[in-house]
Amino acid sequence: MFPTPIHQRPIVNQYIYKIFLPISLIIWLIPIFGILMTSIRGLGDITAGNMWGTPSEFLLFSNLYDVFTNTPMIKYTLNSFKVTIPTMLGAVALSCMTGFALANYKFKTNLIIFFIFIAGNFVPFQILMIPVRDLTFKIGLYNTITGLVLFHVAFQTGFCTLFMRNFIKALPQELIEAARMDGASEFKIFWRIILPLTRPAIAALCVLIFTFIWNDYFWATVLIQGDHAMPITAGLKSLNGQWITAYHLLSTGSIVAAIPPVIMFFLMQKHFIAGLTLGATKG
Amino acid sequence: MEINNSKAKRITWWQKNQVKISPWIFLAPGLIFFSIYVIAPIFVSIGISFYQWDGLSPSIYVGLQNYIELLDDEYFYISLWNNLKWLIFFMLAVPIGLGLAIFLNQIVFGIRLIKSLFFFPFVISQVVIGLIFTWFYQPNYGVIAPFLNLIGLEGFSILANENTATYGIIFAGLYPQIAYCLILYLTGLNNINPEQIEAGRMDGAKGFHLFWNIVLPQLRHATFLAIVVTVIGALRSFDMVAIMTQGGPYGYSNVLAYYMFEQALSEYGYRMGYGSAIATVLFTIMMFYILFFIYRMYRNEREDNN
C-alpha cells in the first residue's frame, strides 16, 4: 500500500495526521459551509456584512419559502427532472445496443465507429451549437423539453457507448459462444445474457448521466428560452440577475439546485466512482 | 414442399447472415442519432464559417473572410490567450488531486465519509460553484473582503480587474476539477500492485524515490485520464465564465467557448458565420487532444488483440 499505512508510523505522526485530516476537510469545504450558513441568514446579516459570524436569525425555512413561492423554482426543479430522467433512460438504452454491437462483433468498420463515438464525445459544444439549434428550430422543438432531451440523448450516447463497449468486452466471451452454439438468436443473446450482466454498468451510467445532465447549463441556454421549460441551472442564473445582492436567497436556491445530484452521489457512490474510472481505465 | 423449402432456405439465410447483420441493427438507432446531432453538425458548422449569416436572412458566401477578420480581432487573441492560461493553470488540478489522494489514502476512522466529502464539489453544478465564488470575491460583502483588507487591498474586485479576472475564474474552476482528479487517483492508488511496492521497500526505496520510480508509473492510467479530462475541461470552460464575468471586464476574461457564444447568440449580435469560425478554431485545437487520446486507445486495442 502506498503511502505507508499510518498505523505503522510513529505515534506522533498518527496524531498529527488525525489532527490535520479534519482541518484539511474544513478548509476544503469552506465554500460549502459558506452557502449553508448564508442560507440561514436574513437580509440584515447580509447588508451588515456578517458572513462568518453567528447568524443573528435562523431564517432557513423562511428563505426556502421565499425561494419557492416568489420564484418559479419549483417549475425549474420539475423541468430539470423532466430533462434528466428521459435522457438517462434514452442514452442508456441506445448505448446498451451500440456497446453490445461494438464489443461482440468483428467487422471492418468496428473500431472506426467506436472512435467516432469517442471523438464526438470530446468535441467542444460550440462546434455543434448553431446547427443543433437550427435543427431543433426546424423540427419545431425549440424551447421545449423534448428538444433538449433529444440532443442530450444523442450526445451522451457517445460517452455511454465508450463505457458500455468496454464493459461488455470485458465479460467472458465463452458465455456468448456457448449460447450461439445452442442456437440462441443474436437478439436473445443480447436480451437474456448480456443485458442482465451489464446491470452494474447501467447503474453507473445512470448516476453519471443524471449528474451531467442535471448540471448542464450550456444547452439549457442555447435551446430553451423562458421559464416554462427552463431547467434549474439556467433558472438559477436568471434569478441571480434579479436578486443581485440577496445572497441569502441565492444560497438557498443554490442548495436546492445541488441537492438532487448530491443525494444521488451519496446513495450510489460506489457506482458513481466505478463509472468515472471504469469507462476509461482502459484508455 | 416448395413453400417449406423456401422457408427453410430463408431461415438458413438469416442464420447464416445473422451475425453479419445484427451489429448494424443494434448500432442503427444510436449511430443515426449520434450522426444527426453530433457528427453532421461539426461539418455544417465548418461550412457556416465560410458564410455571413444572421440566422434568418439568406446567408452570403464570403470565403475566408471570417477567418481573416479573426486574425485582426483583438478580442479573439485575448480569448485565445486566456484559453492558454486555463490550459496551464487548470493543470494544477492534476498534481493537487494526486497529493490529496495520497494524503487521503489511509485507513482511519471515518475516512470513507471524509473521502466522499472531498469528492462532492465535483457533483455540484458549475453554475452553483460559479455563484458561490462570485459572491466570495465580492469586494464589499464577499467572504475574502476581510483578507483583502488585511493585505491593504480594500475594495479590490478580483473579477472586475482585467489582470485578475481570469485567474479568479480558474481558481473557482479548480475546485471541482481537483475533486475529479482526486477520484481518479484514489481509484488508481487502490489498484496498485502491493507486491511491487513491498519489493521496492525491500530494496530500500523510500519516500519520494519510491513514489517517483514505483508508484507513479503504476498510476499512469489515472494520470493520463486526469490530464485528458482537465485539458478538455479547460478548453470547454464556458459555464464558469458565463456565470462569473460574462467575459468581462471588456472581454478580458473571455475564452473561445464563451466568445463564440457571445458573437453568435447574445445581444451583441447574431453573427453565425463569425461564431462558427471561432468554434472551428476551438475545434481544431481540441482535435489534437482527441486524436492523441484515440491514438492511445488504438494502441491499447492492438495490444489487447495480440
Contacts between the chains, C-beta under 8 A, distances in Angstrom:
chain1	res1	chain2	res2	distance
A	1	B	105	7.6
A	1	B	192	7.8
A	1	B	194	5.9
A	1	B	197	6.8
A	2	B	102	7.4
A	2	B	105	7.2
A	2	B	189	6.4
A	2	B	192	6.2
A	2	B	197	5.4
A	2	B	210	7.3
A	2	B	211	7.2
A	2	B	215	4.9
A	3	B	102	5.6
A	3	B	105	6.6
A	3	B	106	7.7
A	5	B	106	6.6
A	5	B	107	6.4
A	6	B	106	4.9
A	6	B	107	7.8
A	6	B	108	6.3
A	7	B	107	7.8
A	17	B	106	7.1
A	17	B	108	7.3
A	18	B	108	6.6
A	21	B	108	7.1
A	21	B	111	8.0
A	21	B	114	6.5
A	22	B	114	7.9
A	24	B	103	7.2
A	25	B	114	5.7
A	25	B	117	6.1
A	25	B	118	7.0
A	28	B	117	7.6
A	28	B	118	6.0
A	29	B	117	6.4
A	30	B	143	8.0
A	31	B	121	7.5
A	31	B	129	7.5
A	31	B	132	5.0
A	31	B	133	7.1
A	31	B	136	7.0
A	31	B	175	6.7
A	32	B	121	7.5
A	34	B	132	6.4
A	34	B	135	7.8
A	34	B	136	6.9
A	34	B	143	5.9
A	35	B	128	8.0
A	35	B	132	5.7
A	46	B	141	6.6
A	47	B	141	8.0
A	49	B	140	7.3
A	49	B	141	5.9
A	49	B	145	7.4
A	51	B	141	7.2
A	51	B	142	7.7
A	51	B	143	5.5
A	52	B	143	7.2
A	94	B	29	5.6
A	94	B	30	4.0
A	94	B	33	6.5
A	95	B	30	6.3
A	97	B	26	4.2
A	97	B	27	7.1
A	97	B	29	6.6
A	97	B	30	6.1
A	98	B	26	6.7
A	98	B	27	5.5
A	98	B	30	3.8
A	98	B	31	6.7
A	100	B	26	5.6
A	101	B	22	7.4
A	101	B	23	4.1
A	101	B	24	7.6
A	101	B	26	3.8
A	101	B	27	4.5
A	102	B	23	7.7
A	102	B	27	7.5
A	104	B	23	7.5
A	105	B	19	6.7
A	105	B	22	6.9
A	105	B	23	3.9
A	107	B	20	7.4
A	107	B	23	6.0
A	110	B	23	7.8
A	111	B	298	7.2
A	111	B	301	6.5
A	113	B	27	6.9
A	113	B	31	6.8
A	115	B	294	5.0
A	115	B	297	7.3
A	115	B	298	7.4
A	116	B	34	7.8
A	116	B	39	6.6
A	117	B	34	6.6
A	118	B	290	7.8
A	118	B	293	7.2
A	118	B	294	6.1
A	118	B	297	6.9
A	119	B	290	5.0
A	119	B	294	6.2
A	120	B	34	6.2
A	120	B	38	4.3
A	120	B	39	5.9
A	120	B	42	7.9
A	122	B	232	5.8
A	122	B	286	6.7
A	122	B	289	7.4
A	122	B	290	4.8
A	122	B	293	7.0
A	123	B	38	7.2
A	123	B	42	6.3
A	123	B	283	6.2
A	123	B	286	6.4
A	123	B	290	7.3
A	124	B	235	6.3
A	124	B	236	5.9
A	124	B	256	8.0
A	124	B	257	6.2
A	124	B	279	6.8
A	124	B	282	4.9
A	124	B	283	5.8
A	124	B	286	5.4
A	125	B	236	6.9
A	125	B	238	7.1
A	125	B	257	7.3
A	126	B	238	7.9
A	126	B	256	7.5
A	126	B	257	5.5
A	126	B	260	4.3
A	126	B	261	6.7
A	126	B	275	7.5
A	126	B	278	7.2
A	126	B	279	4.0
A	126	B	282	5.9
A	126	B	283	7.7
A	127	B	41	7.1
A	127	B	42	5.4
A	127	B	45	4.9
A	127	B	46	7.8
A	127	B	276	8.0
A	127	B	279	4.5
A	127	B	280	6.8
A	127	B	282	7.0
A	127	B	283	4.3
A	128	B	37	7.4
A	128	B	38	6.4
A	128	B	41	4.4
A	128	B	42	6.9
A	128	B	45	7.0
A	129	B	45	7.7
A	129	B	260	7.5
A	129	B	261	7.2
A	129	B	264	6.9
A	129	B	265	7.5
A	129	B	275	7.8
A	129	B	279	7.0
A	130	B	41	7.8
A	130	B	44	7.7
A	130	B	45	5.9
A	130	B	48	6.0
A	130	B	55	7.8
A	130	B	264	6.1
A	130	B	272	5.3
A	130	B	275	6.6
A	130	B	276	6.0
A	130	B	279	7.7
A	131	B	40	7.1
A	131	B	41	3.6
A	131	B	44	4.0
A	131	B	45	5.8
A	131	B	48	7.6
A	132	B	37	6.2
A	132	B	41	5.5
A	133	B	265	7.9
A	134	B	55	7.7
A	135	B	36	7.5
A	135	B	37	7.6
A	135	B	41	7.6
A	150	B	37	7.2
A	151	B	37	5.5
A	153	B	33	6.7
A	154	B	33	4.3
A	154	B	34	5.5
A	154	B	36	6.8
A	154	B	37	3.5
A	154	B	38	6.0
A	155	B	34	8.0
A	155	B	37	6.4
A	155	B	38	5.9
A	157	B	30	5.0
A	157	B	33	6.2
A	157	B	34	5.2
A	158	B	34	6.2
A	158	B	38	6.5
A	161	B	30	6.5
A	180	B	19	8.0
A	185	B	18	6.9
A	186	B	18	5.5
A	186	B	19	6.7
A	186	B	22	3.9
A	187	B	22	7.4
A	190	B	26	7.0
A	211	B	123	5.2
A	214	B	125	7.1
A	215	B	123	7.8
A	215	B	124	7.5
A	215	B	125	3.8
A	215	B	126	6.6
A	215	B	127	7.4
A	217	B	125	7.0
A	217	B	126	6.7
A	217	B	127	5.1
A	217	B	238	7.8
A	217	B	239	4.7
A	217	B	242	7.1
A	217	B	243	7.8
A	218	B	238	5.5
A	218	B	239	6.6
A	221	B	242	7.6
A	222	B	261	7.9
A	222	B	265	6.9
A	233	B	125	5.2
A	233	B	127	4.5
A	234	B	127	8.0
A	236	B	125	8.0
A	236	B	127	5.6
A	236	B	128	7.1
A	236	B	131	7.0
A	237	B	127	5.8
A	237	B	242	7.5
A	237	B	243	6.2
A	240	B	131	6.2
A	240	B	243	7.6
A	245	B	141	6.6
A	247	B	135	5.6
A	247	B	141	7.0
A	250	B	131	6.2
A	250	B	135	7.0
A	254	B	128	4.5
A	254	B	131	5.7
A	254	B	132	6.8
A	257	B	125	6.0
A	257	B	127	7.2
A	257	B	128	5.7
A	258	B	123	8.0
A	258	B	124	4.7
A	258	B	125	6.7
A	258	B	128	5.3
A	261	B	123	4.6
A	261	B	124	7.0
A	261	B	125	7.5
A	262	B	120	6.1
A	262	B	123	5.9
A	262	B	124	6.9
A	264	B	123	7.5
A	265	B	116	7.8
A	265	B	119	7.4
A	265	B	120	6.0
A	265	B	123	4.4
A	266	B	116	6.5
A	266	B	120	7.8
A	269	B	116	6.0
A	269	B	119	7.9
A	272	B	123	7.8
A	273	B	119	7.8
A	273	B	183	5.9
A	273	B	187	6.3
A	276	B	180	7.6
A	276	B	183	5.7
A	276	B	184	7.1
A	276	B	187	7.9
A	277	B	183	7.2
A	277	B	184	6.1
A	277	B	187	4.4
A	277	B	188	8.0
A	277	B	222	7.8
A	277	B	225	7.6
A	280	B	225	5.4
A	281	B	187	7.8
A	281	B	191	8.0
A	281	B	221	5.7
A	281	B	225	7.4
A	282	B	297	7.5
A	282	B	300	6.2
A	283	B	221	7.3
A	283	B	224	6.6
A	283	B	225	6.2
A	283	B	228	7.4
A	283	B	293	6.7
A	283	B	296	6.3
A	283	B	297	5.5
A	283	B	300	7.1
